[in-house]
Amino acid sequence: MKYRKYGNTELEVSSIGLGCVTFGREIDEETSFTILDRATERGINILNTSYYYGDGSSEQVMGNYFSARGNRDKFVIVTKIHGDLSPSTVFKCAEESLQRLKTDYVDFFEIAFDVNTPFQDTLEALEKLVKEGKVRHVGCNNYSDNQMAEALQIQRDNGFSTIQSLEAIYNLAMRGIENKVIPFCEKENIGIISYSPLGAGFLTGKYRKGKATPKGARFDVKPGHKNIYFKKPLLELDGKLEEISERTGFSRVQLALRWVLEQPIITSMLIGARNTDQVDQAFDAEECGITQELIGELNDLSKSNMDII
């Protein structure tokens, strides 16, 4: 396991992080505890959740785990909110997240973008949480470079704590952040947490347009993913990835995960899991003998997807 400094903070996080969206929504608490134990054993120290995952069940399961194991201090916890970002909602969500997580603070509190609330108001609310010690660092979720620039300008003009993290989708099929977002984050030293490295399962080959979706799979739980991935260039990528897998003997999962892990700008790659095997497969990808030549081939194969956001 590699550990990387997160933005301009004092924190170091594991190159593989655990996304906790499945907890309480797709798997029960006992299974979630087993996955968290395995992640801990393997050196994962960053856990990513949201106020809205499973209507709060993800945070609740995590809080119960920290209470049962007495290990909250071993983790960097990231949670987030979206939708209404008025100050009253920000404070309400933060307090309720802390209660569910059974902790006095979160390491990163991320926000999406709310066109209905003045940016200044939301950022002032976040600064209050930082000063109260309830939030250590501020982050953003799926921001453009312009949105991050606007946030940083307001924060610097007012002497606020600045954005230190960006959470964004990034995989072989979805490389849009490479155009402007990644260069901006490099310039400002903003750490990037990438999510959905397997494209919600699309890059594993389990989904085929026109065929039944496996029951309980991510495309079944969240059917909207089909509209994202069932597009001509991505379906063509799917076929080419299958060819490379058959030719090289590496699984599609190994190829897709390892490609993300090789990207130096990515501070931590989030994986989701319904069982411990899905935790282990990320480490298998990190440790398998995929060459830099093959990484380059995958890079060339999916370059056109830099236009897909």
N, C-alpha and C positions, 0 to 999 in steps of 0.2 A: 504494500500500500504506500502510495506517495501522499505527502501532506504539503499543502500549498498555502502561502500567506493570502489572506482574503482581503483584497483591495488595499486600502491604507490603514486597515485595522491591525490590532495586535493578534488576531486570531489566525490559527492554522487549521485548515479543514482537509479531510480526506478527499482524494481525487474521485472517489466513488461515494456518493451520498444516497441516503434512503428517502424516497418520496413515500409519504404515509397516507396517500389518498385512499388506499384499499381498506384501511383500518375501520372496522365498524360498518363499512358500506358493502364491501365484497367478502370480507373475512371476519370471523368473530375475534373476541379479545384474546382467547387462549392462543389461537394461531398467530395473532399479531405479536403477542409476547414472544413466541418461539422465533419469529422472524427478527424481532428486535434483539433477541439474545444472539442469534447467529451473526447479525450485522455487527454487534459489539465485539464478538469474538474475532471477527475478521478485520477489525480496525476502523470501521466506519464511525465517524464522530459527528456528522452533520445530518440532522433530521429535518425534513421539510414538510410542513403541513399548511392548513388554511382554516380560518374561522368557518368556512363553508363546507369543508370536506365532510360528507355524511351528516350534514346539519349539525356539526360540532362533535360527531362521534370519534373522528380521528384524533382530535385534541384530547378528548376524554380518555380514550384508550392509552394515549401516550402519558397522560398525567397519572393514570392508574399504574402504568409500568414504572415510572420514576418513583412513585410512592412505594411500590412493592420491592423494587430492587435498590432503592436508595442511591441512584446513580445519575441524577439530573445533571450534576456538575461535569459529567464526562462528555456531554454533548453540546454542540452548537445548534440551537433551535431556531428555525426560521418559520414564521407564520405570516399570514397575509390576509388582506381584505380587498374586495372590489365592490363596484356599484356605488352607492351613496357614500361619499367621503367627506361629508360635512363634519365639523369638529365633534358634535355630539355623538355621531355614529362612530367616528374613530375612537373616541374615549370609551364608548359602550363596548365595542368589539374587542378592544385591547383588554379591558377589565375582564370580560367574559372568557377570553382566550387564556388569560393568566389563571383564572379560576379552574378552568377545565384542565389545563396543563399542570396544575398544582405547583406553580413556580412563582417567584416574585418578579421575574424578568424574562424577556426573550432576547436572544442575541441579535436577531434581525426581525424587524417588522416592515413588511413590504406592502406597498400600495399599487393598485392599478391606476388608471387615469379616469377621472370623473369630469365630464364636460359641463356638468351642472353645478359644480362647486368651485369657487375661485381657488386656484392653485395655492395662493398665499395662505388661505385659511386652513387648508389641509396640512401644509407644511408647518404652520405654526402649531397645530395640534400635535403633530409628530414630535416637534421640538419640546413641547411640554412633557410628553411621555419620556423623552430622553433625559430631561432635567430631573424628572421624578425618579429616575433609575428603573423604570419599568421596561424600557427599550434601550438596548446598548447601541444599536446602529440602525440606520434607516436604509431601506432598500426599495426597489421598484420592480414591477412585474409587467413584462411585455411592453416596455417603453420604446419609443423610437429615439433616435439620437437627438432630435429636436426637443422632445419632451424632457429628456434628461438634461439637456443644455438649459432649458427654461427653469427646471427645478434647481439646478446648481446655481444659477444666477440669483434666484430669489434667496436661496439659503446663504450664499456668500454675502449678498447685500445686507442681510439681516443678522449675520453672525450665527446662523443655525448650523447644526451638525449636517454634513453633506451626505448625499447618497453614496453608499459604499458597495452596493450590490445590485445586480440586475438578474432577474430570473427570466429565461427566455427559452422557447422551443428551438432545438437544434439537433438535426440528424442528417443522414445522407439524403433524405428526401426534401428536407426543409432547411435550406442554407441561407435564407434571406438576410439574416443578421450580419452576414459577412460584408455586405455592401457598405453600410454606414454605421451600424450599431457597434460592431466589433472594433473598428478603427477608433470610434469615439471612446469606448471603454478603455482601450489601450492608452489613449492620450491622457485620460483622466484617472487611470489606474483604478477602475471600477471592476470588482470581481464579478465573474459571470457564473451563475448556476444554470446549467442546461438541463432541460427536462425532455422526456419522451424520446430517448435515444433510439428506441425501436419503432418510433412512429406509431405508438399505441398498439404495437403488434403488427403493423402493416409490413415492416421490413423483415419479419420472421417468415412470411409466406403463408400465414394461417388464413388470410382473407383473400378471396377471389371475387371479382365483380360478377354478379349474376348468380353466385352460389350462396347457400345458406351460411349465415354467420354462426360460429360455434356458440352455444348457449353459455352465458356467463362471461364470455370474453369481453374485452374493453369496447369493441365495436358494438357489442350487444347491449352493454350497460350504457354506453354513450353513442347512440347511432349517428350523431352528428359528425363523427370522425370520417364516415364514409364520404361525405361531401368534401372533406379536406383532401383525402388521399386517393379517391377513385377518379383521378384525372389522367389524361393520356400520357404526359411525360413521366408521371410517377409510376404508372402501370408499365411503361417501357423500362424504367429503372428496375422495377420488381423482376422483370424477366432477365435482365442483364445480371442482376445480383445473384439470381438462381444459377446462371451459367458459371459465374466465377466460383460460387460455392461448390458446384459439382466438379469443376476443373481442379480446384486447389485442395479440396477435402476439408476446408474450414466451414463451419456452419454459418448460416446467414446471421445468426445472433452474434457469433464471434466477430464476424466482419464488421457489422454495424456498430457494435459497442466499442471495438478496438479503434475504429476510425475516429469516434468522438474523443476517446481517451488520448489519442495522439495529438489533438489540437491544443497547442500550448496556451491559448487564451482562455480556455475553459478551466475555471478554478475547481469546480466539482460537477461531475455528471450524475444526475439523479436517476436512480432505478426504482421502479415500483415492484412490489412482490406480493404474491398470494401464497407462496410457499418458500422454504429455504433454498430449494434448487434454483429459484430465480435470483436469489442473492448470490449464490455460488457462481452462476453463469457469468456474472460480470467480472469476477476474479479470474475465471477460466479465460475470458477474452483478454484480460490484462496480461496473463501469463503465457498464453499460447504463442507459437512461433511465427506469427504473422510478420512478414518482412516489411521494411520501409518501401520496397519496390511495389509490394501489393497495396500498401496504404496509398501510394501515389496513383496506382491504377484506379482505386476506389475514388480518389479525389477527382481524377480526370473524368471518370464515369458520371459523376454527379454535379459537375461544375455548372451545368445549365440550371440547376435547382437553386442557384444563388438568386434567381429572380422570383422565387416562390416564397411568399411571406405568410 
